[in-house]
Amino acid sequence: MDYRKELIVKPETQVRLDRIDPRFSEVSLDNQEIDTRIEKNRARMADQQLRIYAERRHSVLIVLQGLDAAGKDGVVKHILSAMNPMSCTVTSFKVPTSEEAAHDFLWRHHKRAPASGWVSIFNRSHYEAVLVERVHKLVPKKVWSKRYEMINAFEKLLHRNRTTLVKLFLHISKEEQLRRFKDRLDEPDKRWKISEDDYTERAFWGDYMKAYEDALSKTSTARAPWYVVPSDRKPVRNLVASEIIADTLDELKISRPKPTVDIEMIRKKYHEAQET
């Protein structure tokens, strides 16, 4: 199955999240098959990242969005850890600092956009400005409603600067979210993640769904499409995310740069000469 073709939010269409199965029941692979494919995808990602770094012309921005417990940290840990930290950064965007809030809403995100040759991962992103700020009425509608156009312009700028964007919305059900919250309570190693806000935010589930549907629909473009990743089943989520990312990087078709020196001269001067 071509997950990109199956799960893309087609530009200029209105997505309905309640019509997308968060379990992705069509995928019937067993966990061993899934693990094998994920490892192949991780290897592909690592190879392409090396080519991107060596070429120093392209860059990649991976955007992860989703409600609490959707699996953003899990994708970073299990999938994107294949990336070499020598040329990869991960930024988890929290509530803006006073300095960040004094600038336009894109300022702090543009600062963390990837340089040529690098991969940047946004764990939450500039989309929070049309999600949480909309849901909690932190800014009026006349403000957040204009931000979709600004986001599209920002991503167009990145694309023109040879940055490839991969935008993944991790889609879970309300029931699965609650189950994961309970797991955090029951497992000591996960309790640090729990806050009361996790539960109070569930009261706004319908508002968040509407905000996400509008954000995905208004900002999925040919140059920067959104993909809805069914995330109720963690192995399937990781398979789909890894395959979308790996397939997108493969499409860049970046070759390893040619040597900038005469290889035979270097071999004779520094190796064969030493051997004699």
Steps between C-alpha positions, in 0.01 A plus 500: 500500500623849414442675832570843359235460233257344747542748786576834336269794563439599140553873442184710482285233662334492842618212716260323740694331777198305622506315167860382544547182703768572766567125526568470123337158493609450138851426626503136610875438525630330812746678725801311365419605144446857617833507686684370193353769279566772755868404521527517121338843506736619774795387289363687199454813710854481637645455151306794359593720795868432432454595135318821597779592741776422250332692217422808716233636265173359632348486846201327660242615753288231666193633683325283759159605628239318703301512818656405833615134505467468121861380479714794392777408744464137396559580134809702592633217718419196287521640146692825481776375727634350178619850416861589580498784759802648323259660253159471665320705763179434695303791643202456732307825495337591830317814614683801346747682723455871560760572232331268250158645574634847424566394138268374227375144554733353235821659631606225739423230244693666218802515731490121530442425132774278351815631339613350171608142559302465822181334620281679754220329693222708656321322785197729493556799280378829354159332466433549871416860405186378319424218741539567873483878452177457307342244732574698815425835339844638581467716190182610319375328185604796284859425607524121482293476182766698312780278619428218254609725216810604694589136569464413132725794408758391760505145367518627142809698600659190651417295191657760271811473715512126416347384827280190469213497749348182641192578713345221705182525707486209745132407519373320811155436640373655821475153655859411414623828644333425834647148502848643450447749779413208729814316388701801608339489842567129536861502377749683728737576211223691321345690789718804442301565182167536680342834583145593587490709182507175301155420637348846497599542135281201411196721559604689185534187283234608249650849474843354435367266234341793317815710537714215365265436209520866398878518547566183299259603224619858465874426511540174309664608176681329216831624637421419865223240531357365824470130571254363757681215678260258677657464845280286725736206433856605576677249272279602206557868580876448493484301177290760321704796626832338409380404153363846420823665612728251323301513175506880504878510553556242226317725256771764541728266301816649648822334387811488711720796399801427285842532668654847487852357481683258272446169680781320321744781581402487869537121503846510343624794706381399844447124491707325235798721582478399866481133412827520307 
